[in-house]
């Protein structure tokens, strides 16, 4: 609405109220002895009207008043003079008060001048600030406080991809760290290539590397008592544990019972968490991201940790936080785990996140551009329409608009400006995945190729692996990946490249045609095998074997290669069994069997027997009776001696007993005894 004389007087009548805000701002943010006595001159509508119309803001700028405040005063003068043509013209006093309040509350964003040199060089500076998540954050805070005070409670953040689950979790991590707690984090990967228990290992290795010297001795002595001679079994999963325990004597006895081995590892993990959450001097929070991709062994271990009883080493201060996509709570073991722990009295707080509404989107645009929400509203409505309020889509679109010059920095106006008409007419894909793909396709070809190669190895990859690929495959990777880092597609921390978001990794991976992926998986895996053996790096070995297995037998070049890969899977499977990850171990053995050719029992008898026999051990632990019977039948058919059949037979008998199929279990046992010359009476 236009200002008439009454409107002008209404503004002037309220200058005194606005002046109170100026006084407060001057106290908190002094401006070089800026003299504002003119506001205290003789009052009277006409006098003040004349004064305001004749005053210039140039002397105020020379006095050091922030440019934003000078612009605000200049706009008010224009409004009093009836000039409402500018796009930032005030329409009412409440807008003025709102802008002043923003300057008071957040001077770094809305009062102080922009760092034009930095912005000209680096463009828009995205941050991970949370908007419209205060209630969700408060729920997590309260859950954390109750848990470290002794309540049996955990929390899981649930929502679609790109909704901000990790951002919310990391904000809690900042809160935990600032209040003296320890925040440990790990992340599950969509591509099952990593070392067994990789997410848990990453989190607990982090603890071992950051424990304070003041508590090191106490934790070390308690762990040695709690873990005893079995500590080496846990060291295989958490290598950095040696930094706390020191060198250990290899006096552990090999346990041939795989079921007991799995229970042992779960027990050791529980003991480890019990000690560190009671003796570290600080509350311990364990955050595991992307639970929807967690392997069964890790889910089982997490389940046992959450169900563990009160620590015998003192008051337990432990909080578990997880995040999962919505589908993970429906058709994945995560949902079963939550049901299980709730059944046994653990309260699971589920925090569901939804997309931003229009008002929140405007708040984010306002914060990003350091402009009043009233100035960004029309732009934010366009952004909301195109992104549907998805935070990841929002951030990627804003960065894209900046790169294309549709949102640009005006040096003359010392603020951001944009072309609404061109932004409105810009055609975008309907979902964030397609948009991210189109964004990657705009990068140089060699950068696209390097990103696609990196995506084959999941969310994060270290330079050791990348250098091995460069050496064996002849691909130029490091240089293009550094370009991707500068473009914001990748992060690089401590020699590890990681995608800024899972969706970026998925987009880069999906750029490779499906019919080509299996060949590349096989090629990359084969390239890593020599380096993994040279370095004796189990993690690299697991990665190499998994990549080859994703390629599958169809990628084989000759029969000799098949035998080598079967042996590689045998080695990887045995190492996974040593870590009590029987799900991963079974996968390696099963893949090893798939690479065997016809007549493998005749031509590669020892290799075949070891793969099949080890697979029965894993099938027993996993409760997969169907696979166990099939494997056992092969061994009974082709094994050359009775002794070589015994282990598989024992596993089958045990599995039947565990499944309450006692008559069949007894009959098989009697058959074995009769073959050993032990006849039982008919009355038995």
C-alpha positions in Angstrom: 0.0 0.0 0.0 1.2 3.6 -0.7 2.1 6.0 2.1 0.0 9.1 2.5 0.8 11.9 5.0 -0.9 10.0 7.8 1.3 7.0 7.0 4.4 9.2 7.1 3.4 10.6 10.5 2.7 7.1 11.7 6.2 6.1 10.9 7.7 9.2 12.5 5.6 8.7 15.6 7.2 5.3 16.0 10.7 6.4 15.4 11.1 6.7 19.2 10.3 2.9 19.5 12.8 2.0 16.8 15.3 4.3 18.5 15.2 2.0 21.5 16.4 -0.8 19.2 19.1 1.6 17.9 20.2 2.3 21.4 20.5 -1.4 22.2 22.4 -2.1 18.9 24.7 0.8 19.7 25.5 -0.8 23.1 26.1 -4.2 21.7 27.8 -3.1 18.4 29.4 0.3 18.9 30.0 2.2 15.6 33.1 4.5 16.1 31.5 7.0 18.4 28.5 7.4 16.1 26.5 10.3 17.4 22.7 9.6 17.4 21.7 12.6 19.4 19.6 13.7 16.5 16.9 11.3 17.6 16.5 13.1 20.9 15.8 16.5 19.4 12.6 18.3 20.0 9.7 16.2 19.2 6.8 17.1 16.9 5.5 15.5 13.8 6.3 18.4 11.5 9.8 19.0 12.9 10.7 15.4 12.7 9.3 15.1 9.2 11.4 18.0 8.0 14.4 16.6 9.8 14.1 13.1 8.3 13.5 14.4 4.8 16.6 16.5 4.8 19.1 14.2 6.5 21.7 12.3 4.4 23.2 8.9 5.3 26.6 9.8 3.8 27.9 11.3 7.1 26.8 8.2 8.9 28.8 6.0 6.5 31.9 8.2 7.2 31.3 7.7 10.9 31.6 3.9 10.5 28.0 2.9 10.7 27.5 -0.5 9.1 26.4 -0.3 5.5 23.3 -2.4 6.2 22.1 0.0 8.8 22.8 3.0 6.5 20.7 1.3 3.8 17.9 0.8 6.3 17.9 4.4 7.3 18.1 5.5 3.6 15.1 3.3 2.8 13.1 4.8 5.6 14.0 8.3 4.3 12.8 7.3 0.8 9.6 5.9 2.3 8.9 9.2 4.1 9.5 11.1 0.9 7.0 8.8 -0.9 9.6 6.9 -2.9 8.4 3.2 -2.9 9.9 2.2 -6.2 12.8 0.1 -4.9 12.5 -3.6 -4.4 13.7 -3.2 -0.8 11.3 -0.3 0.1 9.6 -0.6 3.4 5.8 -1.0 3.4 5.2 -0.7 7.2 7.0 -0.1 10.5 6.8 -3.7 11.5 9.2 -4.6 8.6 11.6 -2.0 9.9 11.5 -3.4 13.4 11.9 -7.0 12.1 15.0 -6.0 10.2 16.5 -4.2 13.2 15.7 -7.2 15.4 17.5 -9.5 12.9 20.5 -7.2 13.0 20.5 -7.4 16.8 20.0 -11.1 17.0 22.4 -12.1 14.2 24.8 -9.3 13.4 27.2 -11.6 11.6 24.6 -12.4 9.0 22.4 -9.3 8.9 24.3 -6.3 10.2 28.0 -6.5 9.4 29.2 -6.0 5.8 29.7 -9.0 3.6 33.2 -10.3 3.0 33.1 -9.4 -0.6 36.7 -10.6 -1.4 35.9 -14.1 0.0 32.4 -14.3 -1.6 33.8 -13.2 -5.0 36.4 -15.9 -4.8 34.3 -18.8 -3.3 30.7 -17.9 -4.1 27.8 -18.9 -1.8 28.9 -20.4 1.5 26.5 -23.2 2.4 26.3 -24.1 6.1 24.7 -26.9 8.0 22.5 -24.7 10.1 19.2 -26.3 11.2 15.9 -24.6 10.5 12.6 -25.7 11.8 14.3 -28.6 13.6 14.4 -27.1 17.1 11.7 -29.5 18.4 13.4 -32.5 16.9 16.7 -31.4 18.4 15.1 -30.9 21.8 13.7 -34.4 21.7 17.2 -35.8 21.0 18.7 -33.6 23.7 16.3 -34.8 26.3 16.7 -38.4 25.2 20.5 -38.1 25.5 20.2 -36.5 29.0 17.9 -39.3 30.2 20.1 -42.0 28.8 23.4 -40.8 30.3 21.5 -40.4 33.6 20.8 -44.1 33.7 17.6 -44.5 31.6 17.5 -47.4 29.1 16.9 -45.3 26.1 18.1 -44.7 22.5 17.0 -42.6 19.6 16.7 -43.2 15.8 16.3 -40.4 13.3 14.1 -41.5 10.3 13.3 -39.7 7.1 13.8 -39.8 3.3 17.2 -39.2 1.7 18.5 -35.7 1.8 16.1 -34.6 4.6 18.9 -33.7 7.0 19.2 -36.7 9.3 23.0 -36.5 9.5 23.0 -32.8 10.0 20.6 -33.1 12.9 22.8 -35.9 14.4 26.0 -33.9 14.0 24.4 -31.0 15.7 23.7 -33.2 18.7 27.3 -34.3 18.4 28.4 -30.7 18.7 26.2 -30.3 21.8 27.6 -33.5 23.3 31.2 -32.5 22.7 30.6 -28.9 24.0 29.1 -30.3 27.2 32.2 -32.6 27.8 30.9 -35.8 26.3 32.4 -38.1 23.6 30.7 -38.4 20.3 31.7 -41.5 18.3 30.4 -41.9 14.8 30.4 -44.6 12.0 28.6 -44.9 8.7 27.3 -48.0 6.9 27.8 -48.2 3.2 25.4 -49.0 0.4 28.0 -51.1 -1.4 29.0 -54.1 0.8 32.7 -53.9 0.2 34.1 -52.8 3.5 35.8 -54.6 6.3 33.4 -56.5 8.6 31.8 -54.4 11.3 33.3 -51.4 9.5 30.9 -48.8 11.0 31.3 -50.0 14.5 35.1 -50.4 14.0 35.3 -46.8 12.7 33.4 -45.4 15.7 35.4 -47.4 18.3 38.7 -46.8 16.6 37.9 -43.1 16.9 37.4 -43.6 20.6 40.7 -45.3 21.0 42.5 -42.5 19.2 40.8 -39.6 21.1 40.8 -41.0 24.7 42.3 -38.5 27.1 45.6 -39.4 28.9 43.9 -38.7 32.2 41.7 -41.8 31.8 43.9 -43.9 29.6 45.4 -46.0 32.4 42.1 -46.6 34.1 40.3 -47.6 30.9 43.3 -49.9 29.9 43.3 -51.7 33.3 39.5 -52.2 33.3 39.5 -53.4 29.7 42.3 -55.9 30.4 40.2 -57.4 33.2 36.9 -57.3 31.2 38.3 -58.8 28.0 40.9 -61.1 29.5 42.8 -63.4 27.1 40.1 -62.9 24.5 41.1 -59.3 23.8 42.9 -60.3 20.6 39.6 -61.3 19.1 38.3 -57.8 19.6 41.5 -56.2 18.3 40.8 -57.9 15.0 37.7 -55.8 14.7 39.1 -52.7 16.5 42.8 -52.5 15.6 43.3 -49.2 17.4 42.4 -50.9 20.6 46.1 -51.8 20.8 46.9 -48.1 21.5 45.1 -48.6 24.8 46.0 -52.2 25.7 49.5 -52.2 24.3 51.1 -55.4 22.9 49.2 -58.5 23.7 50.4 -62.1 23.9 48.8 -64.3 21.3 47.6 -66.9 23.8 44.0 -67.2 22.7 42.7 -70.7 21.9 41.1 -71.2 18.5 37.4 -71.8 19.0 36.0 -74.3 16.5 32.4 -73.7 17.5 31.3 -70.8 15.2 28.1 -70.2 17.2 30.2 -69.6 20.3 32.6 -67.4 18.4 29.8 -65.1 17.4 28.4 -64.9 20.9 32.0 -64.3 22.1 32.4 -61.2 19.9 29.1 -59.8 20.9 30.0 -60.3 24.6 33.4 -58.6 24.0 31.8 -55.6 22.3 29.4 -55.3 25.2 32.2 -55.4 27.7 34.1 -52.8 25.7 31.1 -50.4 25.6 30.4 -51.1 29.3 34.0 -50.1 30.3 34.3 -47.0 28.1 30.9 -45.7 29.1 31.7 -46.1 32.8 35.4 -45.2 33.1 36.1 -42.6 30.4 35.1 -39.7 32.6 32.7 -38.5 30.0 29.3 -39.7 28.6 29.7 -41.7 25.4 27.4 -41.3 22.4 27.6 -43.8 19.6 26.1 -42.5 16.3 25.7 -44.9 13.4 24.5 -43.4 10.1 22.5 -45.2 7.4 21.3 -48.1 9.4 19.2 -49.2 6.4 22.5 -50.6 4.9 23.7 -52.3 8.1 24.8 -55.9 7.7 23.1 -58.6 9.9 26.2 -59.1 12.0 26.4 -55.4 12.9 22.7 -55.2 13.7 23.0 -58.2 16.0 26.0 -56.6 17.8 24.1 -53.3 18.2 21.1 -55.2 19.5 23.2 -56.8 22.2 24.9 -53.6 23.1 21.5 -51.9 23.6 20.3 -54.8 25.7 23.3 -55.1 27.9 22.7 -54.8 31.7 24.1 -52.1 33.9 27.8 -51.9 34.1 29.7 -53.5 37.0 32.5 -50.9 36.5 30.5 -47.9 37.7 27.6 -45.8 36.4 27.1 -46.3 32.7 26.8 -43.1 30.7 26.0 -44.3 27.2 23.6 -43.1 24.5 23.0 -44.8 21.1 21.8 -42.6 18.2 21.1 -44.0 14.7 19.7 -42.7 11.5 17.8 -44.6 8.8 15.8 -44.0 5.7 12.2 -44.7 6.1 12.3 -48.0 4.2 14.9 -49.3 6.7 12.3 -49.2 9.4 9.8 -51.2 7.3 11.6 -54.0 5.4 15.0 -54.2 7.0 16.5 -55.7 10.2 16.5 -52.2 11.7 12.8 -52.4 12.3 13.1 -55.8 13.8 15.9 -54.6 16.1 13.8 -51.7 17.3 10.9 -54.1 18.1 13.3 -56.4 19.9 14.8 -53.9 22.2 11.4 -52.3 23.0 10.1 -55.7 23.9 12.9 -56.0 26.5 12.3 -52.6 28.0 14.6 -50.3 26.0 12.7 -47.1 25.0 13.5 -46.2 21.4 12.7 -42.6 20.6 11.9 -42.3 16.9 12.3 -38.8 15.4 10.7 -38.5 12.0 11.9 -35.7 9.7 9.8 -34.1 7.0 10.6 -31.7 4.2 10.6 -27.9 4.8 7.6 -25.8 4.4 7.6 -22.5 2.5 8.3 -20.3 5.5 11.3 -22.5 6.5 12.6 -22.4 2.9 12.5 -18.6 3.0 14.3 -18.5 6.3 17.1 -20.7 4.7 17.3 -18.5 1.6 17.4 -15.4 3.8 20.2 -16.8 6.0 22.2 -18.0 3.0 22.0 -14.6 1.2 22.3 -12.6 4.4 19.2 -10.6 3.4 15.9 -9.9 5.2 13.2 -12.6 4.7 10.9 -9.9 3.2 13.4 -9.4 0.4 13.9 -13.1 -0.4 10.3 -14.3 -0.2 9.5 -14.3 -3.9 12.8 -16.1 -4.7 12.2 -18.7 -2.0 8.7 -19.4 -3.3 10.3 -20.3 -6.7 13.0 -22.5 -4.9 10.3 -24.2 -2.8 8.2 -25.0 -5.9 11.2 -26.6 -7.6 12.7 -28.5 -4.6 9.5 -29.4 -2.7 11.4 -28.4 0.5 14.0 -31.2 0.3 17.1 -29.7 2.1 19.6 -31.5 -0.1 17.8 -30.5 -3.3 17.7 -26.9 -1.9 21.4 -26.7 -1.2 22.4 -28.2 -4.5 20.1 -26.0 -6.5 21.3 -22.8 -4.8 24.9 -23.7 -5.5 24.0 -24.4 -9.2 22.2 -21.1 -9.5 25.2 -19.3 -8.1 27.6 -21.1 -10.6 25.3 -20.2 -13.5 25.2 -16.5 -12.4 21.4 -16.5 -11.8 22.2 -15.7 -8.2 25.2 -13.4 -8.2 27.1 -11.0 -5.9 26.6 -7.3 -6.8 29.7 -5.3 -5.8 28.0 -2.0 -6.3 25.1 -2.9 -4.0 27.3 -5.0 -1.8 24.7 -7.8 -1.6 23.4 -10.8 -3.4 20.9 -10.3 -6.3 19.1 -12.7 -8.7 17.2 -13.0 -11.9 13.8 -14.4 -10.8 12.4 -14.7 -14.4 15.3 -16.9 -15.6 15.2 -19.0 -12.4 11.5 -19.5 -12.8 11.9 -20.6 -16.4 14.8 -22.9 -15.8 13.8 -26.5 -16.4 14.9 -29.0 -13.6 14.5 -32.7 -13.1 11.6 -33.8 -10.9 13.7 -35.4 -8.1 17.0 -34.8 -6.4 18.7 -37.9 -7.9 18.1 -36.8 -11.5 19.2 -33.2 -10.6 22.5 -34.5 -9.0 23.2 -36.6 -12.1 22.7 -33.6 -14.4 25.0 -31.5 -12.1 27.8 -34.1 -12.4 27.4 -34.3 -16.1 28.3 -30.6 -16.4 31.7 -31.3 -14.9 34.7 -32.0 -17.2 34.7 -35.5 -18.7 37.8 -36.7 -16.8 36.2 -35.5 -13.5 33.0 -37.4 -14.3 35.0 -40.6 -15.1 37.0 -40.3 -11.8 33.8 -39.8 -9.8 32.2 -42.8 -11.4 35.3 -44.9 -10.6 35.2 -43.6 -7.0 31.5 -44.4 -6.7 32.2 -48.1 -7.2 33.8 -48.2 -3.7 31.0 -46.6 -1.8 30.7 -43.4 0.2 34.4 -42.9 1.1 37.7 -44.1 -0.3 41.3 -43.6 0.9 44.3 -42.6 -1.2 45.9 -46.0 -0.8 43.2 -47.6 -2.8 43.0 -44.8 -5.4 46.8 -44.9 -6.0 46.6 -48.7 -6.4 43.9 -48.2 -9.1 46.0 -45.5 -10.8 49.0 -47.8 -10.9 47.3 -50.9 -12.2 44.6 -49.5 -14.4 46.4 -46.5 -15.8 43.5 -44.2 -14.8 44.2 -40.6 -13.9 42.2 -40.2 -10.7 43.9 -37.9 -8.0 44.0 -34.8 -10.2 40.3 -35.0 -11.3 39.2 -35.8 -7.8 40.9 -32.7 -6.5 38.8 -30.7 -9.0 35.7 -32.4 -7.7 36.7 -31.3 -4.2 36.9 -27.7 -5.3 33.5 -28.1 -6.9 32.0 -29.2 -3.7 31.1 -32.7 -4.9 33.7 -34.4 -2.7 35.1 -33.8 0.7 38.7 -34.7 1.5 39.8 -35.3 5.1 43.0 -37.0 6.2 43.7 -38.5 2.8 40.2 -39.9 2.4 37.8 -38.7 -0.4 34.1 -38.9 0.5 31.0 -37.9 -1.4 29.2 -34.9 0.1 26.0 -37.1 0.3 25.0 -40.6 -0.5 22.8 -39.4 -3.3 25.9 -37.9 -5.1 27.6 -41.3 -4.9 24.5 -43.0 -6.2 24.2 -40.4 -9.1 27.9 -41.0 -10.1 27.4 -44.7 -10.0 24.2 -44.7 -12.0 26.0 -42.8 -14.8 27.7 -46.1 -15.7 25.4 -48.3 -17.9 24.3 -51.4 -15.9 25.8 -53.8 -18.6 29.2 -52.2 -18.0 29.2 -52.2 -14.3 30.0 -55.9 -13.7 33.1 -55.7 -16.0 34.4 -52.6 -14.2 33.8 -54.1 -10.7 35.8 -57.1 -11.7 38.6 -55.0 -13.3 38.9 -52.8 -10.2 38.9 -55.7 -7.8 41.5 -57.6 -9.8 43.7 -54.5 -9.8 43.6 -54.3 -6.0 44.5 -57.9 -5.2 48.3 -57.5 -5.7 48.5 -54.4 -3.5 46.3 -56.0 -0.8 48.7 -59.0 -0.6 51.8 -56.8 -0.7 50.6 -54.6 2.2 48.9 -57.5 4.0 45.9 -55.2 4.3 42.8 -57.1 5.2 40.5 -54.2 4.5 41.9 -53.8 1.0 41.6 -57.6 0.6 37.9 -57.5 1.5 37.4 -54.6 -0.9 39.2 -56.5 -3.8 37.3 -59.7 -3.2 33.9 -57.9 -2.9 34.5 -55.9 -6.2 35.4 -59.1 -8.0 32.3 -60.9 -6.7 30.1 -58.0 -7.8 31.5 -58.6 -11.3 30.8 -62.3 -11.0 31.8 -65.3 -13.1 30.5 -63.7 -16.2 33.5 -61.4 -16.2 36.1 -64.2 -16.1 38.7 -64.4 -18.9 40.0 -67.9 -18.3 39.7 -71.0 -16.1 43.0 -70.4 -14.2 41.6 -67.0 -13.2 38.6 -68.7 -11.7 40.7 -70.9 -9.4 42.7 -67.9 -8.2 39.5 -66.0 -7.4 38.0 -69.0 -5.6 41.1 -69.1 -3.4 40.9 -65.3 -2.8 37.4 -65.8 -1.5 38.5 -68.6 0.7 41.1 -66.4 2.3 38.7 -63.5 2.7 36.0 -65.7 4.1 38.4 -67.2 6.7 39.5 -63.7 7.8 35.9 -62.6 8.1 35.2 -65.7 10.3 38.2 -64.6 12.5 36.3 -61.4 13.0 33.1 -63.3 13.8 31.3 -61.8 10.8 29.7 -65.0 9.5 27.3 -63.3 7.2 30.2 -61.7 5.3 32.2 -64.9 5.5 29.4 -67.0 4.1 29.1 -64.5 1.2 32.8 -64.9 0.4 32.6 -68.7 0.5 29.4 -68.8 -1.6 31.0 -66.5 -4.2 34.1 -68.7 -4.2 32.0 -71.7 -5.0 30.2 -69.8 -7.8 33.6 -69.3 -9.5 34.4 -73.0 -9.5 34.0 -74.7 -12.9 32.6 -78.1 -13.8 34.5 -81.1 -12.5 35.9 -78.9 -9.7 35.7 -81.8 -7.2 37.9 -83.9 -9.5 40.3 -81.1 -10.5 40.4 -78.9 -7.4 39.4 -81.2 -4.7 41.0 -79.5 -1.7 39.8 -76.1 -2.6 36.3 -77.4 -3.2 36.2 -79.2 0.1 37.5 -76.2 2.1 35.0 -73.8 0.5 32.0 -76.1 1.0 33.0 -77.1 4.5 33.6 -73.5 5.7 30.3 -72.5 4.2 28.5 -75.1 6.3 30.1 -73.5 9.4 28.7 -70.1 8.5 25.3 -71.5 7.4 24.9 -73.1 10.9 25.6 -69.8 12.7 23.2 -67.9 10.3 20.4 -70.6 10.8 20.2 -71.2 7.1 19.2 -74.9 7.2 18.2 -75.1 3.5 21.7 -73.9 2.4 23.3 -76.1 5.0 21.6 -79.2 3.7 22.5 -78.5 0.1 26.2 -77.9 1.0 26.3 -81.0 3.2 24.9 -83.2 0.5 27.6 -82.0 -1.9 30.3 -82.9 0.7 28.8 -86.3 1.5 28.6 -87.1 -2.2 32.1 -86.1 -3.2 34.3 -86.2 0.0 36.8 -89.0 -0.2 36.8 -90.0 3.5 34.3 -90.4 6.3 36.4 -88.0 8.4 36.1 -85.2 5.8 32.3 -85.5 6.0 32.1 -85.3 9.8 32.2 -81.5 10.2 29.4 -80.9 7.7 27.3 -83.7 9.2 27.8 -82.2 12.7 26.7 -78.8 11.5 23.6 -80.3 10.0 22.7 -82.2 13.1 23.3 -79.1 15.2 21.2 -76.9 13.0 18.3 -79.3 13.1 18.4 -79.4 16.8 18.5 -75.6 17.1 15.4 -75.5 14.8 13.6 -78.0 17.1 13.6 -80.6 14.3 14.7 -83.2 16.9 13.6 -86.5 15.3 15.6 -85.8 12.1 18.5 -84.6 14.2 18.5 -87.8 16.2 18.2 -90.0 13.2 21.2 -88.4 11.5 23.2 -88.7 14.7 22.3 -92.4 15.0 23.4 -92.9 11.4 26.8 -91.4 12.1 27.3 -93.4 15.2 26.5 -96.6 13.3 29.1 -95.7 10.7 31.5 -95.4 13.6 30.6 -98.9 14.8 28.4 -97.8 17.7 25.0 -99.5 17.5 22.2 -98.2 19.8 19.5 -100.6 21.1 16.2 -100.5 19.3 14.4 -99.4 22.5 16.4 -96.2 22.3 
